[in-house]
Amino acid sequence: MSEKTRLGNFFEDFQIGQTIAHATPRTISEGDVALYTALTGSRFAITSSDTFAYSLGFPRAPVDNLLAFNVVFGKTVPDISLNAVANLGYAAGRFGHRVFVGDTLTADSTVIGLKENRDGQTGIVYVRSCGINQHQQIALDYCRWVMVRKREPKSPAPPACVPDLPEAVAAGDLIVPAGIRVDQYDCTLSGNPDLWDDYEVGERIDHVDGMTIEESEHMMATRLYQNTARVHFNQQAESAGRFGRRIIYGGCIISLARSLSFNGLANAFLVAAINGGRHVTPTFAGDTIYAWSEVVDKMVLPGRNDLGALRLRTVATKDRPCADFPCKTADGSYDPSVVLDFDYTTLIPRRA
């Protein structure tokens, strides 16, 4: 095989403190936004309407937070998770400068933890990844950890180093876009009368709707994000794998769950933080995704009496409606239908 061909990094290739600059810069276009809407059905007013966004102090509709997240995530795959067995979790994610059509995103990752697994075949790699716009402003940064194969099982293991990551991003650490105002916020146009004041900690919301994922859709989404992980796009290779077919990229499920949450959380208009998350079981083409959310916390933003934050836990299931809020069973294991358990924080207007 030519030495010019890149096979991705294996567990042995990572070192604590190592920083990896990822290819390829990506300029966000109107086409990206339209395709993301077509693939997810997202209906949040601020990312759908320039005039609605302008009324809140934005120059135009910002790009959906999770489109930006998935684009940055896709940049990291060839270097971080091309040889991954599974993406295990997220933490300490914050969205900074809003991304608009025409912005160019680049990404880098720093290795913050390593731990070989007992089987000696794989190890956990912890990284902090950062997406930066053309002005060198941070659009988002987040931590994730991935189970990565070893190139040689007999190679020596590095000293175990597991980073201490926060359970959630604190209210004072959330980044509120400069100049944002909600005095003209229109609940008729947003699609829901409920604001920060109307939610209670512990409240659960069934988002009711379901969305079936077609083979062509998840393949198109994976390509949209330039995610090169073989488990998502190479059916010939995966036909001999664990499942005999391609696994749907977890970012697609996060985006679908967020899109479905519009029914009940339409005014949770911007994602401010990713506190944690777990892809519980794989999903495949033909699965129908449902979702429900729990209000974990209501957060007061420093210096703001017009805008608050909701910490939400959104659980997505496959082929199972969520009227009874499926999650964990009595023994602590997940219901077999659960595919995603995602903890994030959104901004939402408060009543005057």
Secondary structure, DSSP 4 states (H G I P E B T S, - for coil): --TTS-----GGG--TT-EEEEEEEEE--HHHHHHHHHHH----HHHH-HHHHHHTT-SSPPPPHHHHHHHHHHHHHHHHTTTEEEEEEEEEEEE-SPP-TT-EEEEEEEEEEEEE-TTSSEEEEEEEEEEE-TTS-EEEEEEEEEEEE-SSTTSPPPPPB-----SS--GGG--PPTT---TT--HHHHT----GGG--TT-EEE----EEPPHHHHHHHHHHTT---HHHH-HHHHTTSSSSSPPPPHHHHHHHHHHHTHHHHTT--EEEEEEEEEE-S---TT-EEEEEEEEEEEEEPTT-SSEEEEEEEEEEEES---TT---B-TTSPBPTTEEEEEEEEEEEE---
